Amino acid sequence: MKRYPRDMRGHGPTPPDAAWPGGARIAVSIVLNYEEGGENCLLHGDAQSEAFLSDIAGAQPWPGQRHWNMESIYDYGARAGFWRLHRLFTGLNIPVTVYGVATALARSPEQVAAMKSAGWEIASHGLKWVEHRDMPEEEERRQIAEAIRLHAEVVGERPRGWYTGRCSVNTVRLTAEEGGFDWISDTYDDDQPYWLETGTRDQLVIPYTLEANDMRFATAPGYIEGEQFFTYLRDSFDTLYAEGCAGQAKMFSIGLHCRLIGRPGKIAGLKRFLDYARTHERVWFPCRGDIARHWHETHPHRRRPRPSRMDRESFVAHFGGIYEHSPWIAERAFELELGPAHDSPAGLANALARIFRSATPAERLSVLKAHPDLAGKLAQARRLTASSSFEQSSAGLDALTDAERAEFATLNADYVAKHGFPFIIAVRDHDKAGILAAFETRLAHDSATEFATACRQVERIAELRLQDMLK
């Protein structure tokens, strides 16, 4: 069974109304990454120095050596940058979520006390600020547990949110399986929170950002002055705020680092943005825990059958009748590379249509012939499938006058005699008069044209049936 795990659909074309508290048009989530003292360093038992996210252009790890310049740049974040940011946010009374590396927090007790005094949310940023991509799964699981233990020891309570950052392909699953997080953020795939089903666990994911993020001061292409950072934040805010005014409220995450945005020339751009955002009405500045509580209460998760997770027997039982009396279409569709994108009506309709379209002409003709006549003998004898019966009754074809029934009988007979298969139309797209008009028009077509038209109508009928099943 080929299954594609990546979710390319998300909330789909009509995302939910976030319904932020107070009718807010946007939720601005400020995140401060506290990594200083948790980075790669020989003093921390690592084999090399840090090389990531600093003002040293083109930095490389120094195996077996301490990198004094790199260490001092990280030290700046703790010694000066943090306090500059602390004064800024407490002065404006703007809540902050801290992504705190557990070992970094343990080495910064005064900063932790200041975070707690300000009422900031302190989430976990892992045990150490190191790469996890090649870390064995069991070692990463162990480090997650140790990060939680150390965090609780240093902060006074376990973290309720998690973001690794330099994560592995296992990180999201492992943190969800841990079971104690109200939210996790190791994704960058949406502007709204969403639910992730991992085994029996329904995990809330609050996506993060790498572009509305001061890390771009230390990466290429990136920002070289505070004004560029301000401009990008302002333009992002304006777009999301306009969407909120139009009834599609979103979340705007902003990622910060003490050693980067904490520099005087860089923080000026952040200040300008905060001043700008605060001039707008109905702007909510929540911690990520506030977002999580709101989403849990307002948008609780509801599990439903997902086609991409069904076994063959269940899949065919559910969808074998979507194409009239043709379960072979569902049987073949089960073998496709199905994934979360196929758990929606449009997605599964596409998968089934691919099988129908790639079938032989004889097979496609057999599907057409499996359809009943409109208002024909099977309908009168109440021998239609439940779906066909509902569809014909929706257009009033179960309540015809004797004259109308005779007209349909004549048209059905003439159509089959000319084309070799029944007249097929998605009756829910038409009223009785429209169906009769289409009957008259299509009766005059050549059979090749009508075969193609009938096949399109079969696909449309399947789409409508799936919309009923996968609400």
C-alpha positions in Angstrom: 0.0 0.0 0.0 1.6 3.2 -1.2 0.8 6.1 1.1 2.2 9.7 0.9 2.5 11.2 4.4 2.9 14.9 3.6 -0.3 16.9 4.0 -0.5 19.2 1.0 -4.1 20.2 1.7 -4.2 21.5 5.2 -7.3 23.5 5.9 -8.1 23.5 2.2 -9.8 26.3 0.2 -12.0 27.4 3.0 -9.9 27.7 6.3 -11.9 28.0 9.5 -12.7 31.4 11.0 -10.1 31.6 13.8 -12.7 33.6 15.8 -9.9 35.2 17.9 -11.0 36.7 21.2 -12.6 40.1 21.0 -13.1 39.8 17.3 -9.3 40.3 16.7 -8.4 40.4 13.0 -4.9 39.0 13.6 -3.0 37.2 16.3 0.6 38.4 16.5 2.7 35.7 18.3 6.1 37.1 19.4 8.7 34.3 20.0 12.1 34.8 21.7 14.5 32.0 21.2 16.8 31.6 24.2 19.7 29.5 23.0 22.7 31.2 24.5 24.6 28.6 26.6 23.0 25.7 24.9 24.8 25.9 21.5 27.6 23.6 20.3 30.7 24.2 22.5 33.5 22.1 23.9 32.5 23.3 27.4 29.1 21.6 26.8 30.6 18.3 25.9 30.3 18.8 22.1 33.0 17.9 19.6 33.1 21.2 17.9 32.2 24.9 18.1 28.9 26.4 17.0 28.6 27.8 13.4 24.9 28.6 13.1 23.1 32.0 13.4 25.7 34.5 14.3 27.2 37.6 12.8 30.3 35.8 11.7 29.9 35.5 7.9 30.6 32.0 6.6 31.3 30.6 10.0 32.4 26.9 10.1 32.6 24.5 13.1 36.0 24.2 14.7 36.4 20.5 15.6 38.1 20.0 18.9 38.5 23.8 19.6 36.6 26.5 21.4 35.7 29.4 19.1 36.1 32.4 21.3 34.5 34.9 18.8 31.5 32.7 18.4 31.1 32.1 22.1 31.3 35.9 22.8 28.6 36.6 20.2 26.3 34.1 21.9 27.3 35.6 25.3 26.1 39.0 24.0 22.6 37.7 23.6 22.4 36.7 27.2 24.4 39.6 28.7 22.9 42.5 26.7 20.4 41.5 24.0 18.0 39.7 26.3 17.8 42.7 28.7 17.2 45.1 25.8 14.3 43.0 24.6 13.0 42.4 28.1 12.8 46.2 28.6 11.1 46.6 25.2 8.4 44.0 25.7 7.6 44.7 29.3 7.5 48.4 28.6 4.9 47.8 25.9 3.1 45.1 27.9 3.4 42.7 25.0 3.4 39.0 26.0 6.2 36.8 24.8 6.7 33.1 24.3 10.2 32.0 25.0 11.6 29.0 23.2 14.1 28.0 26.0 16.9 25.5 25.4 16.9 23.6 28.7 20.7 23.8 29.2 20.7 27.4 28.2 18.0 28.2 30.8 20.0 26.3 33.5 23.0 28.6 32.8 20.9 31.8 33.0 19.0 32.0 36.3 18.6 35.8 36.3 17.1 35.8 32.8 14.7 32.9 33.8 13.6 34.9 36.8 13.0 37.9 34.6 10.9 35.8 32.2 8.8 34.5 35.0 8.4 37.9 36.6 7.1 39.3 33.3 4.6 36.5 33.0 6.2 35.2 29.8 5.4 31.7 28.6 8.5 29.5 28.7 8.3 26.7 26.2 10.9 24.1 25.5 13.5 24.5 22.8 15.0 21.1 23.4 17.8 19.9 25.6 20.7 21.5 23.6 20.8 23.8 20.6 22.3 21.3 18.2 21.3 19.4 15.0 19.0 16.5 15.4 18.8 15.3 11.8 21.2 12.3 12.3 20.2 11.6 15.9 18.9 8.1 16.5 15.3 8.0 17.4 15.8 6.6 20.8 18.5 9.1 21.7 16.2 12.0 20.6 13.4 10.5 22.7 15.8 10.4 25.6 16.8 14.0 25.1 13.2 15.1 24.9 12.5 13.5 28.3 15.7 15.0 29.8 14.8 18.5 28.4 11.4 18.3 30.1 13.0 17.1 33.4 15.7 19.8 33.4 13.2 22.5 32.3 10.9 21.7 35.2 13.8 21.7 37.6 15.0 25.1 36.4 11.7 26.9 35.7 9.5 25.3 38.3 7.1 23.5 36.0 7.2 21.4 32.9 6.9 23.1 29.5 3.5 23.0 27.8 4.9 23.9 24.4 7.7 22.6 22.3 9.9 23.7 19.4 13.2 21.9 18.5 14.1 24.0 15.5 17.1 22.0 14.2 14.8 18.9 14.2 14.8 15.5 12.6 12.1 13.8 10.6 11.0 12.1 13.9 10.7 15.2 16.1 7.0 16.1 15.5 5.9 12.5 16.0 8.1 12.0 19.1 6.9 15.2 20.8 3.3 14.4 20.0 3.7 10.9 21.4 5.2 12.3 24.6 1.6 13.4 25.3 2.2 16.4 27.6 2.3 19.3 25.2 -0.6 21.6 24.6 1.1 22.7 21.4 4.2 21.9 19.3 5.7 24.2 16.6 8.2 22.3 14.5 6.4 23.1 11.2 6.2 26.1 8.9 3.3 25.0 6.8 0.3 27.2 7.7 -1.0 30.6 8.9 -3.4 28.9 11.4 -3.1 26.2 14.0 -4.2 22.7 13.0 -4.7 19.2 14.6 -2.3 16.3 13.9 -3.5 12.8 14.6 -0.6 10.6 15.9 -1.9 7.2 17.1 -4.5 7.9 19.7 -3.1 11.4 20.3 -4.7 14.5 18.9 -1.9 17.1 18.9 -2.3 20.8 18.3 0.3 22.2 16.0 1.0 26.0 16.0 3.2 26.6 12.9 6.3 28.7 13.2 8.2 30.9 10.8 11.7 31.1 9.3 11.0 34.2 7.2 9.4 36.7 9.6 12.4 35.9 11.7 15.5 37.8 12.6 17.7 34.8 11.7 17.6 36.4 8.2 20.1 38.8 9.6 22.6 35.9 9.8 21.7 34.0 6.6 21.7 34.8 2.9 19.6 36.2 1.4 18.8 38.2 4.4 18.3 41.5 6.1 21.3 43.9 6.6 19.5 46.7 8.4 16.6 47.1 10.8 14.5 49.0 8.2 14.4 45.9 6.0 13.1 43.8 8.9 10.5 46.4 9.7 9.4 46.5 6.0 8.9 42.8 5.8 7.1 42.6 9.1 4.8 45.5 8.2 4.0 44.0 4.7 3.2 40.6 6.3 1.1 42.2 8.9 -0.9 44.3 6.4 -1.7 41.3 4.2 -2.8 39.1 7.2 -4.7 42.0 8.8 -6.6 42.6 5.5 -7.5 38.9 5.4 -8.8 39.2 8.9 -10.9 42.2 8.0 -12.4 40.0 5.2 -13.4 37.3 7.7 -10.3 35.0 7.4 -8.4 35.9 10.6 -4.9 34.4 10.7 -1.9 34.1 13.0 1.4 36.0 12.5 4.5 34.5 14.1 7.6 36.6 14.5 10.8 34.8 15.5 13.5 36.6 17.5 17.0 35.8 18.9 18.7 37.6 21.8 22.1 37.8 20.0 20.6 39.0 16.7 17.6 41.4 17.2 19.1 42.4 20.6 21.7 44.5 18.8 20.9 48.2 18.7 20.7 48.7 15.0 18.5 45.7 14.5 16.1 46.2 17.4 15.2 49.6 15.9 13.3 47.9 13.1 11.4 45.7 15.5 10.4 48.8 17.6 9.1 50.5 14.5 7.0 47.4 13.7 5.5 47.1 17.2 4.6 50.8 17.1 3.0 50.4 13.7 1.0 47.2 14.7 -0.3 48.9 17.9 -1.9 51.7 15.9 -4.4 49.2 14.4 -7.6 48.1 16.1 -8.4 44.6 17.1 -4.8 43.2 17.1 -4.3 40.4 19.6 -0.8 39.8 21.1 -1.1 36.4 22.7 1.5 33.9 23.9 1.3 30.6 22.0 -0.3 29.0 25.0 -3.1 31.5 24.7 -3.5 30.5 21.1 -3.6 26.9 22.1 -6.2 27.4 24.7 -8.4 29.3 22.3 -8.0 26.7 19.6 -8.8 23.8 22.0 -12.0 25.6 23.1 -13.1 27.1 19.8 -11.9 24.5 17.3 -11.8 21.1 19.1 -10.6 18.2 17.0 -13.2 15.8 15.6 -11.9 12.5 14.2 -13.5 11.2 11.1 -12.8 8.3 8.7 -9.9 9.1 6.5 -9.7 7.2 3.1 -5.9 7.3 3.0 -5.8 5.4 6.3 -8.4 2.7 5.6 -7.5 -0.9 4.8 -8.5 -2.3 1.5 -11.7 -3.9 2.7 -13.0 -0.8 4.4 -12.0 1.4 1.5 -13.9 -0.7 -1.0 -16.8 -1.0 1.3 -17.1 2.7 1.7 -16.3 3.8 -1.9 -17.0 0.8 -4.1 -20.5 2.2 -5.0 -19.4 5.7 -5.9 -19.2 4.7 -9.5 -22.4 2.9 -10.1 -22.1 -0.9 -9.6 -18.3 -0.6 -10.4 -16.3 -1.5 -7.3 -13.2 -2.2 -9.4 -12.6 1.5 -9.6 -12.2 1.8 -5.8 -10.2 -1.4 -5.7 -7.6 0.0 -8.2 -7.7 3.5 -6.6 -6.7 1.9 -3.3 -3.3 1.1 -4.9 -2.6 4.7 -5.8 -0.2 6.9 -3.7 -3.0 8.2 -1.5 -2.3 10.7 1.3 -4.0 13.4 3.4 -4.8 15.4 0.3 -7.1 12.5 -0.8 -9.1 12.5 2.4 -11.3 15.4 1.1 -14.2 15.0 -1.4 -12.2 16.7 -4.2 -9.1 14.7 -3.4 -10.7 11.3 -3.4 -12.9 12.2 -6.4 -9.6 12.9 -8.3 -8.1 9.5 -7.3 -11.2 7.6 -8.4 -11.5 9.6 -11.6 -7.9 8.8 -12.5 -8.8 5.1 -12.5 -11.9 5.7 -14.6 -10.0 7.9 -17.1 -7.2 5.4 -17.5 -9.5 2.4 -17.9 -10.0 0.8 -21.3 -12.9 2.1 -23.5 -14.7 -1.2 -22.8 -14.4 -0.8 -19.1 -15.6 2.8 -19.2 -18.5 1.7 -21.3 -19.4 -0.9 -18.7 -19.6 1.9 -16.1 -22.0 3.9 -18.3 -24.1 0.8 -18.9 -24.3 0.2 -15.2 -26.3 3.4 -14.7 -30.1 3.2 -14.7 -32.4 5.0 -17.0 -33.8 8.2 -15.7 -37.3 7.7 -14.3 -37.1 4.2 -15.9 -38.5 0.8 -14.9 -35.9 0.3 -12.1 -37.0 3.5 -10.5 -40.6 2.6 -10.7 -39.9 -0.8 -9.2 -37.8 0.9 -6.4 -34.8 -1.1 -7.4 -32.3 1.7 -7.7 -29.2 2.0 -5.5 -29.7 4.3 -2.5 -27.6 7.0 -4.2 -29.4 6.9 -7.5 -32.8 6.9 -5.8 -31.8 10.0 -3.7 -30.4 11.7 -6.8 -33.5 11.1 -9.0 -35.9 12.1 -6.2 -33.9 15.3 -5.6 -34.9 16.4 -9.1 -38.5 15.3 -8.7 -38.1 12.4 -11.0 -39.9 10.2 -8.5 -43.1 12.2 -8.8 -43.8 12.5 -12.6 -47.1 12.7 -14.2 -48.1 9.9 -16.6 -47.3 12.2 -19.5 -43.9 13.0 -18.2 -43.1 9.4 -17.5 -44.1 8.5 -21.0 -41.9 11.3 -22.4 -38.9 10.0 -20.4 -39.5 6.5 -21.5 -39.5 7.5 -25.2 -36.3 9.6 -24.7 -34.5 6.8 -22.9 -35.3 4.3 -25.6 -34.3 6.6 -28.4 -31.0 7.6 -26.6 -30.0 4.0 -25.9 -30.9 2.9 -29.4 -28.6 5.6 -30.9 -25.7 5.6 -28.5 -25.7 2.2 -26.8 -25.7 3.3 -23.2 -28.2 5.2 -20.9 -28.5 8.9 -20.8 -26.4 10.1 -17.8 -26.6 13.4 -16.2 -25.8 14.7 -12.7 -29.4 15.4 -11.9 -28.6 17.4 -8.7 -27.1 20.1 -10.9 -30.5 20.5 -12.8 -34.2 20.8 -12.3 -36.7 18.6 -14.2 -37.1 21.1 -17.1 -33.3 21.4 -17.4 -32.9 17.6 -17.6 -35.5 17.3 -20.3 -33.8 20.1 -22.3 -30.4 18.4 -22.0 -32.0 15.1 -23.0 -33.3 16.7 -26.3 -30.0 18.4 -27.0 -27.7 15.5 -26.4 -29.9 13.0 -28.3 -28.7 14.8 -31.4 -25.0 14.4 -30.7 -22.8 11.8 -32.4 -21.9 8.9 -30.2 -18.2 9.8 -29.7 -19.2 13.3 -28.3 -21.9 11.8 -26.2 -19.6 9.1 -24.8 -17.2 11.9 -23.6 -20.1 13.9 -22.2 -21.5 10.9 -20.3 -18.1 10.1 -18.8 -17.8 13.7 -17.5 -21.2 13.4 -16.0 -20.3 10.1 -14.3 -17.3 11.9 -12.7 -19.5 14.7 -11.6 -22.0 12.3 -10.0 -19.1 10.7 -8.1 -17.9 14.0 -6.9 -21.4 14.9 -5.5 -21.7 11.5 -3.8 -18.3 12.0 -2.1 -19.3 15.5 -0.9 -22.2 13.8 0.9 -19.9 11.1 2.4 -16.9 13.1 3.4 -18.4 16.2 5.0 
